[in-house]
């Protein structure tokens, strides 16, 4: 059965998963320290590099496994606000976005889709989490749907009870400010089993699996 997943969401020790302001120069605001440990070369599998297969790299590689569509917030696509400007912006990733699936961008300003040669497409929709998930489920064609962030979008889907699995990466840094993943989600852990793995790098990987009614887990 297809699952709704969050993969490789990086969080500081004090619970922030993005900076306060997104700009062209700072795609996640002033929170770049969150990605100082991330090896993006392995998101399509550890076979992409000749370096050692570490626990971190193996877990990062779950990002693309079994994914048929992604839902993301507008700020993950770009820093613009309000009506879309005619600036030719096609996302942070240039002509080869890493997704290779349909991606649904949540925005109050829908626009025509964008299509890329590698199979990535961006669809700009004004929809609540449930409606967005229905669209993404059809596009995923039986595969998993990734809630790609940022943290505000993930929080919406968590609050709606729509996420089945999360891979969170706790980074040994404190930010002091930013966008918190946890505000307003008190007691969320009761709905999940949580397994933690700390690696030699200092990262702690948390695997959150939604509890199944009647399960002993």
Buried (B, 14 or more C-beta within 10 A) or exposed (E): EBBBBBBBBBBBEEBBBBBEEBEEEEBBBBBEBBBEBBBEBBBBBBEBEEEEEBBBBBBBBBBBEEBBBBBBBBBBBBBBEEEBEEEEBBBEEEEEBEBBBBBBBBBEEEEEBBEBEEEBBBBBBEBEBEEBBEBBBEBBEEBBBBBBBBBBBBBBBBEEEBBBBBBBBBBBBEBEBBBBBBEEBEEBEEBBEEEEEEBEBEBBBBBBBBEEEEEEE
